[in-house]
Amino acid sequence: MDAEQLTRGQLESEFSALARTMCFSKSTIASFAKEATRGQLVAVCDLIRDENATREENKKARLLRQARLPSLKSLSDFDFGEASMPDGHTVDDMRSLGFIESAQDFVFYGGCGRGKTHLSIAPGALATERGCKVRYFETSSLVLMLKAAAADDRLEAALKDIAKADLPIVDEYGCIPIDIEGARLLYQVMSATCEARSMIVTTNIEFGKWGTVLGDAHLATATVDRIMHRGRLVEFGGQSRRFEEALMMGRSEG
């Protein structure tokens, strides 16, 4: 049927179906640009801009879902007063996410409730906004996932999936002791990350005691060596923020 004989609704349906099939060739683009009216060019340019904007927003949403962050946090919401940044590195350096491009690591060390998890999630969320692949793991959940993958002969695939991330985040390292099998699997993740991509690790265990968490002093030394080689340490002081804001202590929700 000739296009002139189609109703508006039929034309819209045909346009939608055809648009989904197209990836325009250079010759088609050149021909249309030469023959189209000014109004047609304006309309098509607007269409393509809208499509590109939609694709970008969809990509950001997809990256954020894949990151599996437990919540959304922002660097602008974080009080750096009790966080001791490493020499030569400022908060603006962290906001720039330059450490991801240069494949450098961060270790956030301090007591429970000091904001380590917040400060690990915030750059992760920002990184997805800028098109980076992020994966968040609680250490215990990561170890369990790796053990299950190894038992099902899927370990290589699981490690490859983690390796796709520009920024793996390993939270709460040291909160629960890890057996030797889990320690070796976790070491594989950290070793593969070394110099290949950035990683953020949060912990309340000082480096000298990582052997008590991993159950193997030599494995702990090798892990620390890889993280320290291209990593920065941020130390968290002060009181527990959770305790200060606890409703059980009579604090108001507001």
N, C-alpha and C positions, 0 to 999 in steps of 0.2 A: 504494500500500500504506500502511495506517495505521502511524503511527510505533510503536505498541505492538507491531506484528507484526515489526518489524525487529530483527535481531540487533545486538549491541553494535558489531560491526565495520561493519555497514551504516550504523548511526547515525553512527559516527565519520566514515565516508566522506561521507555526506550533509552532515554539519555542516561538514566541510572545504570541500566544493564550494560550499555556500551562503555560508559566511563570506567567501570570496574575491570574491563578487559584491556585497557590501553596503557601502553608505555610508548610515548610518541617517538618516532624516528626523526633524525635531523632533517630529512627531506620533507616530511609532513609539516614539521614546525616552520621550515623556511617557506613552504608553499602557502601555509595559512597566514603567516606574517605578511606575505606579499599581497595576498588577495583580500584579506579581511578588512572590514571597515574599522574606523577608529573605535566605534562603540563596541564592536565585536572583540577587538584587542583588549579594551579596558575590561570587558566582562570576563574574558578568559584569564587575564592577569589576576583579577580579583579572585577568581575561582581557584587558581593554583596557589595564591598566597594563603587563602583560607585552608586549603588542603594541607599545605606544609605546616601551618600553625597547628592544625588538628593532629597531624602525625607527631609533631614535637611534644604536644601535651600528652598524647597517648603513650609515647615512649617514656616520658618522665613517670607517668602513673605506673607503667609496667615495671620500670626499674625499681620504683619504690615498693611495689608488691613483692618483687623478687628479693629485695634486700631483707625482708622479714624482720624489720625493726619492731621491737616490742611496743614502742610508742614513738610519737614525733617530738623531737626536741630541737631547740634552736640555740645557736651560739650567742645570739643577742639576749637570750633569757638567762644566761649563765653568769654567775658572780665569780670572777677570777681572783677575788681577793685572797682566797686561801689556796690557790693553785700556783705552785712555783714553776714557772716556765723555764725551759733550759736556756743556757747562755746563748745569746745571739738569735733567739727565736721568740717572736712576739705573737700575740693573739691574732694580729693581722696576717701574719705568715700562715697561721692555721686556717684562717678564713679563706685565704687565697687557694688552699688545697694544693699548693706547690709540692708538698711532701708526697702526694700521690704520683705526680708526674715524675718525680725523681726517685720513686720506689724506696722511700724512707719510712721507718716504723716509729710508732709511739708506744711507750709503756706508761700507763697511768697507775701510779702507786699511792696507796693511802688506806686508811681505815674504812670500815663500812659506813655507808651513808654520806660520804664526802662529796659525791657528785661525779664519780668516775664514769658511771654508766651514762649519765646525762652527756658528759663531754665526749663519750665515744659515739653516741647516737647522733649528736648534732652535726658533726662533719660528715657522717654517713648519709644523713638526710640531704645535706647540702650537696654532696657529691652526686646523688641521684638526680638532683635538679640540673646539674651540669653535665649529665650524660654518662656518668661513671657507673659501673656495675659494682654493687656493694652486697656483702652477705654478712649478716649478724648471727653469732652463735653464742649461747651460754656454753661455757667449757664442758660442763657435765653432759649437756645435750649433744654437743659435737662428738664427744668421746663415744657416747651410746650409739650415735648414728654411724660412726666409723666402724665400731664393733659389729653392728648389724650388717653393714655393707660387706665387711670382711667375711662374716659367717655365710653370707649369701653369694660369695664370689663376685661382689660388685664394688670392691674397694677401689680398683683402678678408675672406674667410672665416677665414683664419689669424689675421689681426689681431683679428677679432671674437672668436675663441676665446680668445686671450690676454687680451682686454679683460674677459672674464667673471671673471677671477681677482681676488679682493680683494687678493692679495699675490703679484705676480710676483717671482721671485728670479732675478737675472742674475749668475751666478757666473763668476769668472776673467776679468773684463773686462780686456783688455790683455795677456793671456798670448800671444795670437797676433794679429799685425797683420790689419786688416780692409781689404779693398779698398773703393773708393768706393761701389760698388753695395751692398755689405753694410752699410757705414756709414749710408747713407741709409735702408735698411730698418730697421736697429737704432734709428736716430733716430725713426722713425715709432712704434715701440713705446714708447720713452721719452717722446716728446712726448704720445702719447695717454694715458699714465699720469699725467702732470703734473696735480695737483690733483683727479684723478678717483679715484685709488686709491693705495695705498702701493706702494713698490717697494724691494727691497734689492739693492744692487749691491756686489759684492766686487771689489777691484782692487789691484794692486801698482804702479799707475801714478799719480803725482800729477796733480792736475787740469791743471796747466800743460803736461803732456806728452800729454794725451789726443789732441791733433791728430796726433801721430805714429802713434797707433793707428788713428785714423779716416781718416788720409790727407787731411784737410781741416780746416784751422784754424777756419774759420767754422762748420762743422758741429759741431766739438768745443765751441766756445764756446756755441753754442745748446743743446747737450746738457747741458753743465755748468750753464748758467743755469737750466734747468728743474729739474735735480736739486737744486741749491743753494737754490732758492726756498723749498721746503718740506721740506728734507732736513737730516739730522744726520750729522756725520762721526764715526766711531769709528776711532781710530788704534791699530794693533797694533805693539807693540815686542817686545823680547826675542829669544831664539834660536828657530830653527826647531824646532817640536815634533816634526816628522817626523825631523829629524836626531838630536835628543836621544833618540828612541825607536827609532832604526834598528837592526835586527838586525845589519846589516853592520858596525856600530860596536861589536858585542859586547854589546848590550843584551839582556836576557832578555825573552822573550815574556810572562812573568809580571809 
